[in-house]
């Protein structure tokens, strides 16, 4: 069995991440087991600072090191706002560690030059933009980005009103799609939003992250 650890920054990780994405992944890959590490102070501390800070990055590193010491074969951080922490932790652990939004950044840059970033938290676009720019450099492309934040939608979702959250995100997507070649959702909490076809590619965090787990574990199928 391959052992994978997920590091979460919210206490709603079962509803937003594990049940919709990890459960079907495990059903399709019975030779993998997943364990969860959750610290719901990580995201509030990041939001308070307006960006990832050193204290949060060090805490995420400590969780990655704990996972490694417990025999993890791979670690995936599931929060966009702290995605740079995975890059930081790679310097200090000897197992693969990545953020769940890294595969989406690769796809978005591959498919578009003018990329829309849609988010419901103010810290997510900052982190997503950094990833997109790094990926554009790696792919030898010049990109332009347009950021749209649906203020208040994340709190609405956390308070249990998914329908209102999804409506707000769908409306914002429709407007943003008029300005760009592709759109990337900046948070996994948005990935279950059902929406009309905006006429351009839309990349969502979640399934591609778990497929990346298979890739880094060098599994087939």
C-alpha positions as CSV (number, residue, x, y, z in Angstrom):
1,X,0.0,0.0,0.0
2,X,1.1,3.5,-0.8
3,X,0.5,6.0,2.0
4,X,-0.6,9.6,1.1
5,X,-1.1,12.4,3.6
6,X,-3.3,15.4,2.9
7,X,-2.7,18.7,4.8
8,X,-5.9,20.8,5.2
9,X,-6.3,24.4,6.4
10,X,-10.1,24.2,7.0
11,X,-12.3,22.2,9.3
12,X,-14.8,21.6,6.4
13,X,-12.3,19.4,4.6
14,X,-14.4,16.3,4.7
15,X,-17.3,18.0,2.9
16,X,-15.2,20.1,0.5
17,X,-12.3,17.8,-0.3
18,X,-12.3,14.3,1.1
19,X,-15.8,13.1,0.3
20,X,-16.1,14.5,-3.2
21,X,-12.6,13.9,-4.4
22,X,-10.6,11.5,-2.2
23,X,-13.3,8.9,-1.8
24,X,-13.8,8.2,-5.5
25,X,-10.0,8.3,-5.9
26,X,-9.6,5.6,-3.3
27,X,-12.3,3.5,-4.8
28,X,-10.4,3.6,-8.1
29,X,-7.0,3.1,-6.5
30,X,-7.3,0.4,-3.8
31,X,-3.5,0.2,-3.5
32,X,-3.4,3.7,-2.0
33,X,-4.4,4.8,1.5
34,X,-5.0,8.4,2.5
35,X,-4.6,10.1,5.9
36,X,-5.6,13.6,6.9
37,X,-3.8,16.3,8.8
38,X,-6.1,19.4,9.5
39,X,-5.2,22.6,11.2
40,X,-8.0,25.2,10.7
41,X,-5.9,28.0,12.2
42,X,-3.7,28.0,9.1
43,X,-6.1,29.7,6.7
44,X,-7.3,32.4,9.2
45,X,-3.7,33.3,10.0
46,X,-3.0,33.6,6.3
47,X,-6.1,35.7,5.7
48,X,-5.1,38.0,8.6
49,X,-1.7,38.5,7.1
50,X,-3.1,38.9,3.6
51,X,-0.6,36.3,2.3
52,X,1.4,33.2,3.4
53,X,3.7,34.1,6.3
54,X,6.8,32.3,7.6
55,X,5.0,30.9,10.7
56,X,2.3,29.3,8.7
57,X,4.9,27.9,6.2
58,X,6.9,26.4,9.1
59,X,3.8,24.8,10.6
60,X,3.0,23.2,7.3
61,X,6.6,22.0,7.0
62,X,6.3,20.4,10.5
63,X,3.2,18.5,9.4
64,X,4.9,17.3,6.2
65,X,7.9,16.1,8.3
66,X,5.5,14.3,10.6
67,X,3.9,12.6,7.7
68,X,7.3,11.6,6.3
69,X,8.4,10.2,9.7
70,X,5.2,8.1,9.7
71,X,6.0,6.5,6.4
72,X,4.2,8.8,3.9
73,X,5.1,8.2,0.3
74,X,3.6,11.6,-0.8
75,X,2.1,14.7,0.7
76,X,-0.5,17.0,-0.9
77,X,-1.4,20.4,0.6
78,X,-5.0,21.1,-0.3
79,X,-5.3,24.9,0.2
80,X,-4.5,27.4,-2.6
81,X,-3.8,30.3,-0.3
82,X,-0.8,28.5,1.2
83,X,0.5,26.8,-2.0
84,X,4.0,28.4,-1.6
85,X,4.4,26.4,1.6
86,X,4.6,23.2,-0.4
87,X,7.4,24.6,-2.5
88,X,9.2,25.7,0.7
89,X,8.7,22.3,2.3
90,X,10.3,20.5,-0.7
91,X,13.7,21.8,0.5
92,X,13.4,19.9,3.8
93,X,11.6,16.6,3.2
94,X,12.7,13.6,1.2
95,X,9.3,12.6,-0.2
96,X,7.2,14.3,-2.9
97,X,5.1,17.2,-1.7
98,X,3.0,19.5,-3.8
99,X,0.0,21.7,-3.7
100,X,-3.3,20.5,-5.1
101,X,-3.6,23.5,-7.5
102,X,-0.2,22.9,-9.3
103,X,-1.6,20.6,-12.0
104,X,-4.4,23.2,-12.8
105,X,-1.8,26.0,-13.3
106,X,0.0,23.8,-15.8
107,X,-3.2,23.2,-17.8
108,X,-4.3,26.8,-17.7
109,X,-1.0,28.1,-19.0
110,X,-0.9,25.4,-21.7
111,X,-4.4,26.3,-23.0
112,X,-4.5,30.1,-22.7
113,X,-2.6,33.4,-22.8
114,X,-5.2,35.6,-21.1
115,X,-6.1,33.7,-18.0
116,X,-9.0,34.5,-15.7
117,X,-8.5,33.7,-12.0
118,X,-11.8,33.3,-10.1
119,X,-11.7,33.2,-6.3
120,X,-13.9,33.6,-3.2
121,X,-11.0,34.5,-0.9
122,X,-8.6,37.5,-1.4
123,X,-5.5,35.4,-0.6
124,X,-6.1,32.8,-3.3
125,X,-5.5,34.8,-6.4
126,X,-2.1,36.0,-5.1
127,X,-1.0,32.4,-4.7
128,X,-2.6,31.3,-8.0
129,X,-1.0,34.2,-9.9
130,X,2.5,33.2,-8.6
131,X,2.0,29.6,-9.7
132,X,0.7,30.7,-13.2
133,X,3.7,33.0,-13.6
134,X,6.2,30.3,-12.6
135,X,4.5,27.9,-15.0
136,X,4.4,30.4,-17.8
137,X,8.2,30.8,-17.4
138,X,8.7,27.1,-17.5
139,X,6.6,26.8,-20.6
140,X,8.3,29.8,-22.3
141,X,5.0,31.7,-22.6
142,X,3.9,35.3,-21.9
143,X,0.5,35.4,-20.1
144,X,-1.9,38.1,-19.0
145,X,-4.2,37.6,-16.0
146,X,-7.5,39.0,-14.9
147,X,-8.5,38.5,-11.3
148,X,-12.1,38.4,-10.0
149,X,-12.9,37.8,-6.3
150,X,-16.5,36.9,-5.3
151,X,-16.5,38.7,-2.0
152,X,-18.4,37.0,0.8
153,X,-19.1,33.8,-1.1
154,X,-16.8,31.6,0.9
155,X,-18.4,32.7,4.2
156,X,-21.8,32.0,2.7
157,X,-20.6,28.5,1.8
158,X,-19.2,27.8,5.2
159,X,-22.5,28.9,6.7
160,X,-24.2,26.2,4.8
161,X,-25.8,28.0,1.9
162,X,-24.2,26.2,-1.1
163,X,-26.9,27.2,-3.5
164,X,-26.3,31.0,-2.9
165,X,-22.5,30.4,-3.1
166,X,-22.8,28.5,-6.4
167,X,-25.1,31.2,-7.8
168,X,-22.6,34.0,-7.0
169,X,-19.7,32.0,-8.5
170,X,-21.6,31.1,-11.6
171,X,-22.6,34.7,-12.3
172,X,-19.0,35.9,-11.8
173,X,-17.7,33.1,-14.1
174,X,-20.1,34.2,-16.8
175,X,-18.8,37.8,-16.6
176,X,-15.1,36.9,-16.4
177,X,-15.4,34.5,-19.4
178,X,-16.1,37.5,-21.6
179,X,-12.6,38.9,-20.9
180,X,-10.3,35.9,-21.1
181,X,-9.2,32.8,-23.0
182,X,-9.5,30.4,-20.1
183,X,-10.6,30.5,-16.4
184,X,-9.0,28.8,-13.5
185,X,-10.9,28.4,-10.2
186,X,-8.6,29.4,-7.5
187,X,-10.0,27.2,-4.7
188,X,-11.1,23.6,-4.3
189,X,-14.2,24.9,-2.4
190,X,-15.5,26.2,-5.7
191,X,-15.0,23.0,-7.7
192,X,-18.4,21.5,-7.2
193,X,-20.2,24.6,-8.6
194,X,-22.5,23.6,-11.4
195,X,-22.7,26.3,-14.1
196,X,-23.6,26.8,-17.7
197,X,-21.0,26.5,-20.4
198,X,-19.2,29.8,-20.5
199,X,-17.8,29.1,-24.0
200,X,-14.1,28.8,-22.9
201,X,-12.2,26.2,-20.9
202,X,-12.6,26.2,-17.1
203,X,-10.1,24.5,-14.9
204,X,-11.0,23.4,-11.4
205,X,-8.9,22.2,-8.5
206,X,-9.6,18.7,-7.2
207,X,-9.5,15.7,-9.5
208,X,-6.4,16.8,-11.3
209,X,-4.6,17.0,-7.9
210,X,-5.4,13.5,-7.0
211,X,-4.4,12.3,-10.5
212,X,-1.0,14.1,-9.8
213,X,-0.8,11.9,-6.7
214,X,-0.8,8.8,-9.0
215,X,1.8,10.5,-11.2
216,X,4.3,11.2,-8.4
217,X,3.8,7.8,-7.0
218,X,4.6,6.5,-10.5
219,X,1.5,4.4,-10.6
220,X,-0.2,3.2,-13.8
221,X,-3.9,3.2,-14.8
